[in-house]
Amino acid sequence: MTKAKKESQKCSGNKKIMFAYGFIQLGSSFISALALAAIAFGFCSIKKESKLFNKCVSEVIEKGSSSSEAVRYCNGGK
């Protein structure tokens, strides 16, 4: 009788541990998904900034400057 009681208590403890493990696993997956979304939005802004920089360089080159002068100008140089 006592063996059956002890075995049921061990099983109950394992259920709690497995539930906690599953909850932690789910939480870490959610945090990873949020981090990946933040990285993706960061790449979108970099792409937009790159397009603006290329447009600036092409406009300065059309005015008669060399490529290196155009890059320096668009980077904030004089």
Order of alpha helices (4+ residues) and beta strands (2+ residues): alpha-alpha
